[in-house]
Amino acid sequence: MTTSTPQTRSPSSKMRLAEMRTIIDTATDGVVLIDRDGAIRSISRPAEPSRFR
């Protein structure tokens, strides 16, 4: 599997990433993105345990 770095992403993939980040950051419910290997890739503020806020 090929991974891209911020420097190699196309403009359209950068736009999709920005849109996804906006959705996650503004969601009122908790959102957790997990990759195929089960690693957490992103977590929204409402999904964080309260002790970390």
mmCIF file as Biopython writes it, N, C-alpha, C and O atoms, coordinates in Angstrom:
data_model
#
loop_
_atom_site.group_PDB
_atom_site.id
_atom_site.type_symbol
_atom_site.label_atom_id
_atom_site.label_alt_id
_atom_site.label_comp_id
_atom_site.label_asym_id
_atom_site.label_entity_id
_atom_site.label_seq_id
_atom_site.pdbx_PDB_ins_code
_atom_site.Cartn_x
_atom_site.Cartn_y
_atom_site.Cartn_z
_atom_site.occupancy
_atom_site.B_iso_or_equiv
_atom_site.auth_seq_id
_atom_site.auth_asym_id
_atom_site.pdbx_PDB_model_num
ATOM 1   N N  . MET A ? 1  ? 0.836   -1.171 0.000  1.0 0.0 1  A 1 
ATOM 2   C CA . MET A ? 1  ? 0.000   0.000  0.000  1.0 0.0 1  A 1 
ATOM 3   C C  . MET A ? 1  ? 0.884   1.239  0.000  1.0 0.0 1  A 1 
ATOM 4   O O  . MET A ? 1  ? 1.860   1.305  0.747  1.0 0.0 1  A 1 
ATOM 5   N N  . THR A ? 2  ? 0.554   2.207  -0.821 1.0 0.0 2  A 1 
ATOM 6   C CA . THR A ? 2  ? 1.311   3.442  -0.916 1.0 0.0 2  A 1 
ATOM 7   C C  . THR A ? 2  ? 0.681   4.491  -0.036 1.0 0.0 2  A 1 
ATOM 8   O O  . THR A ? 2  ? -0.536  4.678  -0.049 1.0 0.0 2  A 1 
ATOM 9   N N  . THR A ? 3  ? 1.507   5.176  0.729  1.0 0.0 3  A 1 
ATOM 10  C CA . THR A ? 3  ? 0.993   6.264  1.553  1.0 0.0 3  A 1 
ATOM 11  C C  . THR A ? 3  ? 1.499   7.573  0.989  1.0 0.0 3  A 1 
ATOM 12  O O  . THR A ? 3  ? 2.573   7.634  0.390  1.0 0.0 3  A 1 
ATOM 13  N N  . SER A ? 4  ? 0.717   8.622  1.187  1.0 0.0 4  A 1 
ATOM 14  C CA . SER A ? 4  ? 1.147   9.927  0.699  1.0 0.0 4  A 1 
ATOM 15  C C  . SER A ? 4  ? 1.486   10.815 1.885  1.0 0.0 4  A 1 
ATOM 16  O O  . SER A ? 4  ? 0.953   10.652 2.983  1.0 0.0 4  A 1 
ATOM 17  N N  . THR A ? 5  ? 2.361   11.732 1.644  1.0 0.0 5  A 1 
ATOM 18  C CA . THR A ? 5  ? 2.715   12.727 2.650  1.0 0.0 5  A 1 
ATOM 19  C C  . THR A ? 5  ? 2.031   14.029 2.267  1.0 0.0 5  A 1 
ATOM 20  O O  . THR A ? 5  ? 1.572   14.171 1.134  1.0 0.0 5  A 1 
ATOM 21  N N  . PRO A ? 6  ? 1.954   14.989 3.193  1.0 0.0 6  A 1 
ATOM 22  C CA . PRO A ? 6  ? 1.309   16.256 2.833  1.0 0.0 6  A 1 
ATOM 23  C C  . PRO A ? 6  ? 1.900   16.902 1.584  1.0 0.0 6  A 1 
ATOM 24  O O  . PRO A ? 6  ? 1.196   17.607 0.861  1.0 0.0 6  A 1 
ATOM 25  N N  . GLN A ? 7  ? 3.187   16.669 1.323  1.0 0.0 7  A 1 
ATOM 26  C CA . GLN A ? 7  ? 3.823   17.273 0.157  1.0 0.0 7  A 1 
ATOM 27  C C  . GLN A ? 7  ? 3.418   16.596 -1.149 1.0 0.0 7  A 1 
ATOM 28  O O  . GLN A ? 7  ? 3.516   17.217 -2.207 1.0 0.0 7  A 1 
ATOM 29  N N  . THR A ? 8  ? 2.964   15.331 -1.109 1.0 0.0 8  A 1 
ATOM 30  C CA . THR A ? 8  ? 2.657   14.608 -2.335 1.0 0.0 8  A 1 
ATOM 31  C C  . THR A ? 8  ? 1.165   14.474 -2.607 1.0 0.0 8  A 1 
ATOM 32  O O  . THR A ? 8  ? 0.782   13.870 -3.609 1.0 0.0 8  A 1 
ATOM 33  N N  . ARG A ? 9  ? 0.317   15.016 -1.749 1.0 0.0 9  A 1 
ATOM 34  C CA . ARG A ? 9  ? -1.124  14.919 -1.952 1.0 0.0 9  A 1 
ATOM 35  C C  . ARG A ? 9  ? -1.555  15.861 -3.061 1.0 0.0 9  A 1 
ATOM 36  O O  . ARG A ? 9  ? -1.027  16.964 -3.199 1.0 0.0 9  A 1 
ATOM 37  N N  . SER A ? 10 ? -2.521  15.411 -3.849 1.0 0.0 10 A 1 
ATOM 38  C CA . SER A ? 10 ? -3.058  16.243 -4.918 1.0 0.0 10 A 1 
ATOM 39  C C  . SER A ? 10 ? -3.946  17.323 -4.323 1.0 0.0 10 A 1 
ATOM 40  O O  . SER A ? 10 ? -4.389  17.197 -3.181 1.0 0.0 10 A 1 
ATOM 41  N N  . PRO A ? 11 ? -4.214  18.396 -5.088 1.0 0.0 11 A 1 
ATOM 42  C CA . PRO A ? 11 ? -5.108  19.444 -4.575 1.0 0.0 11 A 1 
ATOM 43  C C  . PRO A ? 11 ? -6.490  18.910 -4.191 1.0 0.0 11 A 1 
ATOM 44  O O  . PRO A ? 11 ? -7.073  19.361 -3.205 1.0 0.0 11 A 1 
ATOM 45  N N  . SER A ? 12 ? -7.018  17.952 -4.963 1.0 0.0 12 A 1 
ATOM 46  C CA . SER A ? 12 ? -8.345  17.421 -4.628 1.0 0.0 12 A 1 
ATOM 47  C C  . SER A ? 12 ? -8.309  16.602 -3.342 1.0 0.0 12 A 1 
ATOM 48  O O  . SER A ? 12 ? -9.260  16.651 -2.562 1.0 0.0 12 A 1 
ATOM 49  N N  . SER A ? 13 ? -7.240  15.855 -3.104 1.0 0.0 13 A 1 
ATOM 50  C CA . SER A ? 13 ? -7.168  15.097 -1.853 1.0 0.0 13 A 1 
ATOM 51  C C  . SER A ? 13 ? -6.952  16.034 -0.668 1.0 0.0 13 A 1 
ATOM 52  O O  . SER A ? 13 ? -7.440  15.762 0.428  1.0 0.0 13 A 1 
ATOM 53  N N  . LYS A ? 14 ? -6.228  17.131 -0.875 1.0 0.0 14 A 1 
ATOM 54  C CA . LYS A ? 14 ? -6.075  18.125 0.190  1.0 0.0 14 A 1 
ATOM 55  C C  . LYS A ? 14 ? -7.421  18.760 0.519  1.0 0.0 14 A 1 
ATOM 56  O O  . LYS A ? 14 ? -7.712  19.024 1.685  1.0 0.0 14 A 1 
ATOM 57  N N  . MET A ? 15 ? -8.243  19.006 -0.499 1.0 0.0 15 A 1 
ATOM 58  C CA . MET A ? 15 ? -9.556  19.586 -0.278 1.0 0.0 15 A 1 
ATOM 59  C C  . MET A ? 15 ? -10.453 18.613 0.489  1.0 0.0 15 A 1 
ATOM 60  O O  . MET A ? 15 ? -11.152 19.012 1.421  1.0 0.0 15 A 1 
ATOM 61  N N  . ARG A ? 16 ? -10.432 17.341 0.096  1.0 0.0 16 A 1 
ATOM 62  C CA . ARG A ? 16 ? -11.231 16.333 0.808  1.0 0.0 16 A 1 
ATOM 63  C C  . ARG A ? 16 ? -10.781 16.199 2.253  1.0 0.0 16 A 1 
ATOM 64  O O  . ARG A ? 16 ? -11.610 16.061 3.152  1.0 0.0 16 A 1 
ATOM 65  N N  . LEU A ? 17 ? -9.470  16.238 2.484  1.0 0.0 17 A 1 
ATOM 66  C CA . LEU A ? 17 ? -8.938  16.149 3.836  1.0 0.0 17 A 1 
ATOM 67  C C  . LEU A ? 17 ? -9.398  17.351 4.671  1.0 0.0 17 A 1 
ATOM 68  O O  . LEU A ? 17 ? -9.776  17.193 5.832  1.0 0.0 17 A 1 
ATOM 69  N N  . ALA A ? 18 ? -9.365  18.542 4.083  1.0 0.0 18 A 1 
ATOM 70  C CA . ALA A ? 18 ? -9.822  19.741 4.787  1.0 0.0 18 A 1 
ATOM 71  C C  . ALA A ? 18 ? -11.314 19.658 5.099  1.0 0.0 18 A 1 
ATOM 72  O O  . ALA A ? 18 ? -11.744 20.052 6.183  1.0 0.0 18 A 1 
ATOM 73  N N  . GLU A ? 19 ? -12.103 19.149 4.156  1.0 0.0 19 A 1 
ATOM 74  C CA . GLU A ? 19 ? -13.543 18.984 4.391  1.0 0.0 19 A 1 
ATOM 75  C C  . GLU A ? 19 ? -13.792 17.986 5.525  1.0 0.0 19 A 1 
ATOM 76  O O  . GLU A ? 19 ? -14.623 18.231 6.400  1.0 0.0 19 A 1 
ATOM 77  N N  . MET A ? 20 ? -13.080 16.876 5.509  1.0 0.0 20 A 1 
ATOM 78  C CA . MET A ? 20 ? -13.242 15.862 6.548  1.0 0.0 20 A 1 
ATOM 79  C C  . MET A ? 20 ? -12.851 16.432 7.910  1.0 0.0 20 A 1 
ATOM 80  O O  . MET A ? 20 ? -13.542 16.203 8.903  1.0 0.0 20 A 1 
ATOM 81  N N  . ARG A ? 21 ? -11.754 17.169 7.958  1.0 0.0 21 A 1 
ATOM 82  C CA . ARG A ? 21 ? -11.304 17.771 9.206  1.0 0.0 21 A 1 
ATOM 83  C C  . ARG A ? 21 ? -12.356 18.750 9.737  1.0 0.0 21 A 1 
ATOM 84  O O  . ARG A ? 21 ? -12.603 18.794 10.942 1.0 0.0 21 A 1 
ATOM 85  N N  . THR A ? 22 ? -12.975 19.533 8.850  1.0 0.0 22 A 1 
ATOM 86  C CA . THR A ? 22 ? -14.025 20.469 9.259  1.0 0.0 22 A 1 
ATOM 87  C C  . THR A ? 22 ? -15.218 19.725 9.842  1.0 0.0 22 A 1 
ATOM 88  O O  . THR A ? 22 ? -15.763 20.133 10.868 1.0 0.0 22 A 1 
ATOM 89  N N  . ILE A ? 23 ? -15.626 18.641 9.198  1.0 0.0 23 A 1 
ATOM 90  C CA . ILE A ? 23 ? -16.751 17.850 9.697  1.0 0.0 23 A 1 
ATOM 91  C C  . ILE A ? 23 ? -16.432 17.283 11.075 1.0 0.0 23 A 1 
ATOM 92  O O  . ILE A ? 23 ? -17.265 17.343 11.980 1.0 0.0 23 A 1 
ATOM 93  N N  . ILE A ? 24 ? -15.255 16.745 11.235 1.0 0.0 24 A 1 
ATOM 94  C CA . ILE A ? 24 ? -14.861 16.157 12.519 1.0 0.0 24 A 1 
ATOM 95  C C  . ILE A ? 24 ? -14.785 17.227 13.603 1.0 0.0 24 A 1 
ATOM 96  O O  . ILE A ? 24 ? -15.247 17.014 14.724 1.0 0.0 24 A 1 
ATOM 97  N N  . ASP A ? 25 ? -14.203 18.373 13.268 1.0 0.0 25 A 1 
ATOM 98  C CA . ASP A ? 25 ? -14.026 19.430 14.254 1.0 0.0 25 A 1 
ATOM 99  C C  . ASP A ? 25 ? -15.336 20.081 14.679 1.0 0.0 25 A 1 
ATOM 100 O O  . ASP A ? 25 ? -15.419 20.624 15.780 1.0 0.0 25 A 1 
ATOM 101 N N  . THR A ? 26 ? -16.363 20.039 13.828 1.0 0.0 26 A 1 
ATOM 102 C CA . THR A ? 26 ? -17.626 20.700 14.150 1.0 0.0 26 A 1 
ATOM 103 C C  . THR A ? 26 ? -18.733 19.729 14.552 1.0 0.0 26 A 1 
ATOM 104 O O  . THR A ? 26 ? -19.844 20.161 14.858 1.0 0.0 26 A 1 
ATOM 105 N N  . ALA A ? 27 ? -18.456 18.451 14.558 1.0 0.0 27 A 1 
ATOM 106 C CA . ALA A ? 27 ? -19.466 17.457 14.941 1.0 0.0 27 A 1 
ATOM 107 C C  . ALA A ? 27 ? -19.800 17.602 16.425 1.0 0.0 27 A 1 
ATOM 108 O O  . ALA A ? 27 ? -18.907 17.746 17.261 1.0 0.0 27 A 1 
ATOM 109 N N  . THR A ? 28 ? -21.084 17.562 16.740 1.0 0.0 28 A 1 
ATOM 110 C CA . THR A ? 28 ? -21.476 17.634 18.149 1.0 0.0 28 A 1 
ATOM 111 C C  . THR A ? 28 ? -21.395 16.268 18.811 1.0 0.0 28 A 1 
ATOM 112 O O  . THR A ? 28 ? -21.253 16.181 20.031 1.0 0.0 28 A 1 
ATOM 113 N N  . ASP A ? 29 ? -21.481 15.211 18.034 1.0 0.0 29 A 1 
ATOM 114 C CA . ASP A ? 29 ? -21.291 13.855 18.552 1.0 0.0 29 A 1 
ATOM 115 C C  . ASP A ? 29 ? -19.813 13.497 18.432 1.0 0.0 29 A 1 
ATOM 116 O O  . ASP A ? 29 ? -19.071 14.099 17.657 1.0 0.0 29 A 1 
ATOM 117 N N  . GLY A ? 30 ? -19.414 12.522 19.203 1.0 0.0 30 A 1 
ATOM 118 C CA . GLY A ? 30 ? -18.036 12.075 19.117 1.0 0.0 30 A 1 
ATOM 119 C C  . GLY A ? 30 ? -17.773 11.333 17.819 1.0 0.0 30 A 1 
ATOM 120 O O  . GLY A ? 30 ? -18.585 10.517 17.384 1.0 0.0 30 A 1 
ATOM 121 N N  . VAL A ? 31 ? -16.633 11.622 17.203 1.0 0.0 31 A 1 
ATOM 122 C CA . VAL A ? 31 ? -16.228 10.958 15.961 1.0 0.0 31 A 1 
ATOM 123 C C  . VAL A ? 31 ? -14.815 10.424 16.151 1.0 0.0 31 A 1 
ATOM 124 O O  . VAL A ? 31 ? -13.910 11.158 16.548 1.0 0.0 31 A 1 
ATOM 125 N N  . VAL A ? 32 ? -14.636 9.137  15.863 1.0 0.0 32 A 1 
ATOM 126 C CA . VAL A ? 32 ? -13.315 8.523  15.935 1.0 0.0 32 A 1 
ATOM 127 C C  . VAL A ? 32 ? -13.050 7.862  14.590 1.0 0.0 32 A 1 
ATOM 128 O O  . VAL A ? 32 ? -13.850 7.050  14.128 1.0 0.0 32 A 1 
ATOM 129 N N  . LEU A ? 33 ? -11.932 8.205  13.960 1.0 0.0 33 A 1 
ATOM 130 C CA . LEU A ? 33 ? -11.543 7.584  12.692 1.0 0.0 33 A 1 
ATOM 131 C C  . LEU A ? 33 ? -10.464 6.552  12.985 1.0 0.0 33 A 1 
ATOM 132 O O  . LEU A ? 33 ? -9.439  6.848  13.599 1.0 0.0 33 A 1 
ATOM 133 N N  . ILE A ? 34 ? -10.725 5.336  12.529 1.0 0.0 34 A 1 
ATOM 134 C CA . ILE A ? 34 ? -9.812  4.219  12.768 1.0 0.0 34 A 1 
ATOM 135 C C  . ILE A ? 34 ? -9.373  3.654  11.423 1.0 0.0 34 A 1 
ATOM 136 O O  . ILE A ? 34 ? -10.202 3.429  10.542 1.0 0.0 34 A 1 
ATOM 137 N N  . ASP A ? 35 ? -8.062  3.421  11.263 1.0 0.0 35 A 1 
ATOM 138 C CA . ASP A ? 35 ? -7.579  2.888  9.992  1.0 0.0 35 A 1 
ATOM 139 C C  . ASP A ? 35 ? -7.785  1.379  9.930  1.0 0.0 35 A 1 
ATOM 140 O O  . ASP A ? 35 ? -8.284  0.769  10.875 1.0 0.0 35 A 1 
ATOM 141 N N  . ARG A ? 36 ? -7.401  0.795  8.820  1.0 0.0 36 A 1 
ATOM 142 C CA . ARG A ? 36 ? -7.627  -0.642 8.594  1.0 0.0 36 A 1 
ATOM 143 C C  . ARG A ? 36 ? -6.896  -1.521 9.587  1.0 0.0 36 A 1 
ATOM 144 O O  . ARG A ? 36 ? -7.292  -2.664 9.815  1.0 0.0 36 A 1 
ATOM 145 N N  . ASP A ? 37 ? -5.836  -1.001 10.180 1.0 0.0 37 A 1 
ATOM 146 C CA . ASP A ? 37 ? -5.066  -1.778 11.154 1.0 0.0 37 A 1 
ATOM 147 C C  . ASP A ? 37 ? -5.598  -1.612 12.574 1.0 0.0 37 A 1 
ATOM 148 O O  . ASP A ? 37 ? -5.076  -2.218 13.510 1.0 0.0 37 A 1 
ATOM 149 N N  . GLY A ? 38 ? -6.641  -0.786 12.735 1.0 0.0 38 A 1 
ATOM 150 C CA . GLY A ? 38 ? -7.236  -0.572 14.049 1.0 0.0 38 A 1 
ATOM 151 C C  . GLY A ? 38 ? -6.638  0.569  14.841 1.0 0.0 38 A 1 
ATOM 152 O O  . GLY A ? 38 ? -6.997  0.779  15.999 1.0 0.0 38 A 1 
ATOM 153 N N  . ALA A ? 39 ? -5.725  1.310  14.224 1.0 0.0 39 A 1 
ATOM 154 C CA . ALA A ? 39 ? -5.115  2.452  14.908 1.0 0.0 39 A 1 
ATOM 155 C C  . ALA A ? 39 ? -6.021  3.670  14.788 1.0 0.0 39 A 1 
ATOM 156 O O  . ALA A ? 39 ? -6.598  3.917  13.729 1.0 0.0 39 A 1 
ATOM 157 N N  . ILE A ? 40 ? -6.146  4.429  15.867 1.0 0.0 40 A 1 
ATOM 158 C CA . ILE A ? 40 ? -6.942  5.659  15.833 1.0 0.0 40 A 1 
ATOM 159 C C  . ILE A ? 40 ? -6.176  6.694  15.033 1.0 0.0 40 A 1 
ATOM 160 O O  . ILE A ? 40 ? -5.025  7.005  15.338 1.0 0.0 40 A 1 
ATOM 161 N N  . ARG A ? 41 ? -6.827  7.226  14.001 1.0 0.0 41 A 1 
ATOM 162 C CA . ARG A ? 41 ? -6.211  8.236  13.134 1.0 0.0 41 A 1 
ATOM 163 C C  . ARG A ? 41 ? -6.616  9.648  13.522 1.0 0.0 41 A 1 
ATOM 164 O O  . ARG A ? 41 ? -5.840  10.589 13.359 1.0 0.0 41 A 1 
ATOM 165 N N  . SER A ? 42 ? -7.837  9.796  14.038 1.0 0.0 42 A 1 
ATOM 166 C CA . SER A ? 42 ? -8.322  11.109 14.427 1.0 0.0 42 A 1 
ATOM 167 C C  . SER A ? 42 ? -9.458  10.936 15.426 1.0 0.0 42 A 1 
ATOM 168 O O  . SER A ? 42 ? -10.188 9.946  15.383 1.0 0.0 42 A 1 
ATOM 169 N N  . ILE A ? 43 ? -9.599  11.897 16.317 1.0 0.0 43 A 1 
ATOM 170 C CA . ILE A ? 43 ? -10.670 11.851 17.302 1.0 0.0 43 A 1 
ATOM 171 C C  . ILE A ? 43 ? -11.169 13.280 17.520 1.0 0.0 43 A 1 
ATOM 172 O O  . ILE A ? 43 ? -10.380 14.211 17.683 1.0 0.0 43 A 1 
ATOM 173 N N  . SER A ? 44 ? -12.485 13.432 17.519 1.0 0.0 44 A 1 
ATOM 174 C CA . SER A ? 44 ? -13.050 14.767 17.719 1.0 0.0 44 A 1 
ATOM 175 C C  . SER A ? 44 ? -13.108 15.079 19.210 1.0 0.0 44 A 1 
ATOM 176 O O  . SER A ? 44 ? -13.077 14.178 20.049 1.0 0.0 44 A 1 
ATOM 177 N N  . ARG A ? 45 ? -13.191 16.341 19.520 1.0 0.0 45 A 1 
ATOM 178 C CA . ARG A ? 45 ? -13.196 16.774 20.917 1.0 0.0 45 A 1 
ATOM 179 C C  . ARG A ? 45 ? -14.321 16.122 21.731 1.0 0.0 45 A 1 
ATOM 180 O O  . ARG A ? 45 ? -14.065 15.671 22.848 1.0 0.0 45 A 1 
ATOM 181 N N  . PRO A ? 46 ? -15.552 16.056 21.215 1.0 0.0 46 A 1 
ATOM 182 C CA . PRO A ? 46 ? -16.608 15.419 22.007 1.0 0.0 46 A 1 
ATOM 183 C C  . PRO A ? 46 ? -16.361 13.931 22.285 1.0 0.0 46 A 1 
ATOM 184 O O  . PRO A ? 46 ? -16.960 13.373 23.204 1.0 0.0 46 A 1 
ATOM 185 N N  . ALA A ? 47 ? -15.499 13.289 21.516 1.0 0.0 47 A 1 
ATOM 186 C CA . ALA A ? 47 ? -15.215 11.872 21.724 1.0 0.0 47 A 1 
ATOM 187 C C  . ALA A ? 47 ? -14.121 11.643 22.762 1.0 0.0 47 A 1 
ATOM 188 O O  . ALA A ? 47 ? -13.920 10.519 23.220 1.0 0.0 47 A 1 
ATOM 189 N N  . GLU A ? 48 ? -13.420 12.703 23.130 1.0 0.0 48 A 1 
ATOM 190 C CA . GLU A ? 48 ? -12.346 12.574 24.116 1.0 0.0 48 A 1 
ATOM 191 C C  . GLU A ? 48 ? -12.918 12.328 25.500 1.0 0.0 48 A 1 
ATOM 192 O O  . GLU A ? 48 ? -13.951 12.895 25.857 1.0 0.0 48 A 1 
ATOM 193 N N  . PRO A ? 49 ? -12.262 11.496 26.274 1.0 0.0 49 A 1 
ATOM 194 C CA . PRO A ? 49 ? -12.691 11.330 27.667 1.0 0.0 49 A 1 
ATOM 195 C C  . PRO A ? 49 ? -12.598 12.666 28.402 1.0 0.0 49 A 1 
ATOM 196 O O  . PRO A ? 49 ? -11.670 13.436 28.155 1.0 0.0 49 A 1 
ATOM 197 N N  . SER A ? 50 ? -13.517 12.949 29.277 1.0 0.0 50 A 1 
ATOM 198 C CA . SER A ? 50 ? -13.566 14.254 29.943 1.0 0.0 50 A 1 
ATOM 199 C C  . SER A ? 50 ? -12.311 14.577 30.739 1.0 0.0 50 A 1 
ATOM 200 O O  . SER A ? 50 ? -12.010 15.754 30.939 1.0 0.0 50 A 1 
ATOM 201 N N  . ARG A ? 51 ? -11.576 13.585 31.196 1.0 0.0 51 A 1 
ATOM 202 C CA . ARG A ? 51 ? -10.369 13.868 31.986 1.0 0.0 51 A 1 
ATOM 203 C C  . ARG A ? 51 ? -9.258  14.506 31.149 1.0 0.0 51 A 1 
ATOM 204 O O  . ARG A ? 51 ? -8.313  15.069 31.701 1.0 0.0 51 A 1 
ATOM 205 N N  . PHE A ? 52 ? -9.368  14.419 29.804 1.0 0.0 52 A 1 
ATOM 206 C CA . PHE A ? 52 ? -8.341  15.005 28.926 1.0 0.0 52 A 1 
ATOM 207 C C  . PHE A ? 52 ? -8.710  16.396 28.453 1.0 0.0 52 A 1 
ATOM 208 O O  . PHE A ? 52 ? -7.930  17.011 27.726 1.0 0.0 52 A 1 
ATOM 209 N N  . ARG A ? 53 ? -9.852  16.910 28.830 1.0 0.0 53 A 1 
ATOM 210 C CA . ARG A ? 53 ? -10.263 18.251 28.375 1.0 0.0 53 A 1 
ATOM 211 C C  . ARG A ? 53 ? -9.751  19.315 29.291 1.0 0.0 53 A 1 
ATOM 212 O O  . ARG A ? 53 ? -10.001 20.499 29.062 1.0 0.0 53 A 1 
#
